[in-house]
Amino acid sequence: MTTRLRILDDGAWLSVDDTRRVSVSELWRLDAPGFCECDLADMVVENFLETGVDGRTVEVRVYGQCIVCGTKSTTGWIPVGRVVDGEFVDLDREGVLRVTDDEEQATSSG
C-alpha cells in the first residue's frame, strides 16, 4: 500500500494521504547538535522543507528558530510519525526528538 506524503500551503503543513497531519508553529525539543549550540534546542517550527520515509517512519526536514538562543536554521531529518497497517500514527512530539544527519535518511520525496 502506498502512503502519499506532501507539503502543503507553502510549507505550513505535512499532509499524509491528503489529510493535514502536522503543522508549523509547534514547539519541538530537539537533540540536534548541528542545529544550534544548546544542549537541547527548543525550536519553533516555521516551515516544512522536505518529507521522506525511513522504513515505516515518516520524517521531515524543517526550518525553525531556537527560542533559547535565537538561532534560525534548517534541521536534519526528524521523525514525526509511522505508517502502521496503512495508517499514519503520530509520534509523541512532546518529548525530545532525535535529529539524524542527511546521510542517515534513506528515501526522500517532496
C-alpha positions as CSV (number, residue, x, y, z in Angstrom):
1,M,0.0,0.0,0.0
2,T,1.3,3.5,-0.9
3,T,1.2,6.4,1.5
4,R,1.2,9.9,0.0
5,L,3.3,12.5,1.7
6,R,3.1,16.1,0.6
7,I,4.0,19.5,2.0
8,L,1.1,22.0,1.6
9,D,0.3,25.7,1.9
10,D,3.9,26.9,1.2
11,G,5.4,24.7,3.9
12,A,2.8,25.1,6.6
13,W,1.5,21.5,6.7
14,L,2.6,17.9,6.3
15,S,-0.1,16.1,4.5
16,V,-0.4,12.3,4.8
17,D,-2.8,10.7,2.3
18,D,-4.4,14.1,1.6
19,T,-5.1,14.9,5.3
20,R,-3.2,17.6,7.1
21,R,-1.4,15.9,10.0
22,V,1.5,18.0,11.3
23,S,1.6,21.8,11.3
24,V,4.1,24.6,11.8
25,S,4.1,26.7,14.9
26,E,4.6,23.7,17.1
27,L,7.4,23.8,19.7
28,W,9.7,20.8,19.4
29,R,12.6,19.9,21.8
30,L,15.4,18.6,19.7
31,D,18.5,16.6,20.3
32,A,20.3,18.3,17.4
33,P,23.9,19.2,17.9
34,G,24.2,20.7,14.4
35,F,21.2,23.0,14.8
36,C,22.4,25.3,17.5
37,E,24.8,25.5,20.5
38,C,22.1,24.5,23.1
39,D,22.3,21.0,24.6
40,L,18.6,20.6,23.7
41,A,17.1,23.0,21.2
42,D,13.6,24.4,21.9
43,M,12.6,25.0,18.3
44,V,9.5,26.7,16.9
45,V,8.8,25.0,13.5
46,E,8.4,27.7,10.9
47,N,8.4,25.8,7.6
48,F,8.4,22.2,6.3
49,L,11.1,21.8,3.6
50,E,11.2,18.1,2.8
51,T,9.4,14.9,3.8
52,G,10.6,11.3,3.4
53,V,10.5,7.8,4.8
54,D,12.9,5.6,6.6
55,G,11.3,2.2,6.7
56,R,7.9,2.9,8.1
57,T,9.0,6.1,9.9
58,V,7.8,9.4,8.4
59,E,10.5,12.1,8.7
60,V,10.7,15.8,7.9
61,R,13.4,18.5,7.4
62,V,12.2,21.8,8.7
63,Y,13.3,25.4,9.1
64,G,12.8,26.9,12.6
65,Q,14.2,29.0,15.4
66,C,15.5,28.0,18.8
67,I,13.7,30.2,21.4
68,V,16.5,29.8,23.9
69,C,19.5,31.1,21.8
70,G,17.7,32.7,18.8
71,T,19.4,30.5,16.1
72,K,17.4,30.2,12.9
73,S,18.4,27.2,10.8
74,T,17.4,24.0,8.9
75,T,17.3,20.7,10.7
76,G,18.4,17.2,9.6
77,W,15.7,14.5,9.5
78,I,13.2,14.5,12.3
79,P,10.7,11.6,12.9
80,V,7.1,12.8,13.2
81,G,5.1,9.6,12.6
82,R,4.9,6.0,11.5
83,V,2.8,4.1,8.9
84,V,1.2,1.1,10.7
85,D,-1.2,-1.1,8.7
86,G,-1.5,1.6,6.1
87,E,-2.5,4.3,8.6
88,F,-0.4,7.3,9.8
89,V,0.3,7.3,13.6
90,D,1.7,10.4,15.2
91,L,4.9,10.1,17.2
92,D,4.9,11.9,20.6
93,R,6.4,15.3,19.7
94,E,6.1,16.4,23.4
95,G,9.3,14.7,24.3
96,V,12.8,15.0,22.9
97,L,13.1,14.3,19.2
98,R,16.4,13.0,17.9
99,V,17.6,14.6,14.6
100,T,19.5,12.5,12.2
101,D,22.0,13.7,9.6
102,D,21.1,13.9,5.9
103,E,23.2,10.9,5.1
104,E,21.3,8.7,7.5
105,Q,17.9,9.2,5.9
106,A,17.1,6.6,3.3
107,T,14.4,7.7,0.9
108,S,13.0,11.2,0.5
109,S,10.2,12.7,-1.5
110,G,8.9,16.2,-1.6
